[in-house]
Amino acid sequence: MAHRLTTLCLALALASCAHRNAMPKATTKGPILIATWPFGQQATDKALLTLSSGGSPLDAIVHGIRLIEHLGCDGSVGLAGRPNAAGYSQLDACIMSGPDHGAGSVAAVEGIKHPISAARLVMEKSPHVMLVGEGARWFALEHGLESVDVSDLPAKKIAWEQARLAGLDAPDPGERGHDTIGLLLLDADGNLYGGCSTSGAGGKTPGRVGDSPILGSGLYVDNAVGAAAGTGLGENIMRYSATALIVEFMRQGLSPQAACEKMIHRIAASDPLAYDLSICFIAINKQGQTGAACSNGSFPYALTTNSTSEVHRIDAVER
């Protein structure tokens, strides 16, 4: 079933792919939504529908990302995402609200169907910004979020730990990979919002947390300037606080496109991997300009306004 959903996700999004490297024109009037990967188009379309139906910008972010968490698109978001090395899912998500610089985040949470909703609850219903592991799960359940049965997880954890201590090879958890749904929104009032959600890298060590729930790494929103989100191999994003710096580059006057490209060049200049980083970024500024960049390969991303909804594809930055 998960394979069929993934195929559906990709087929629907790729059907409307725009020309490679055809950068969208700047738009000054929101709502404007930009999201990572072809499946992000379903998130942007859902978010726009939420807005047009009277939902708030935060509702739009959450509803768009929840759809991808439900579908498990690309095997990298939600409980249908690739499991960790012990054979079960640990999910990460965060959300930011530009007008009040609000933020909420959950990491390594188990069994919760919609971690983006848990992140929003952390932002709105707690004095904290980030909750992790069992604490994040308890908080989500306390606030009525839907969960799946996790009674088999203690045995899986014990078996994995015993195998590790004995020096045995753990069972292969299956397909490996790393993608994220990152969604950014400039609303009709000129305010910025963002969210992201992931199941993390397939086969990761239990307890591993990537960039997605880390503010300034997987997501950053500054209502005076712009917003940015990252996807790809999280370790190569979080070591450089990449999205916070992209926003700072926009504050200094760079366009979203130039800011995303500059961040990749900056990382590649000092990282042992050079450009073999497997990272991508999207960004939007207060003027409605958008941009995207990737370190290697190519990167499809979704862009939706009141008049258009397309998937654009951009090649790796020029070295």
Secondary structure, 3 states (H helix, E strand, C coil): CHHHHHHHHHHHHHCCEEEECCCCCCCCCCCEEEEECCCHHHHHHHHHHHHHCCCCHHHHHHHHHHHHHHHCHHHCCCCCCCCCCCCCCCEEEEEEECCCCEEEEEEEECCECCHHHHHHHHHHHCCCCEEEHHHHHHHHHHCCCCECCCCCHHHHHHHHHHHHHCCCCCCCCCCCCCCCEEEEEECCCCCEEEEEEECCCCCCCCCCCCCCCCECCCEEEECCCEEEEEEECCHHHHCCCHHHHHHHHHHCCCCHHHHHHHHHHHHHHHCCCCCCCCEEEEEEECCCCEEEEECCCEEEEEEECCCCEEEEEEECCCC
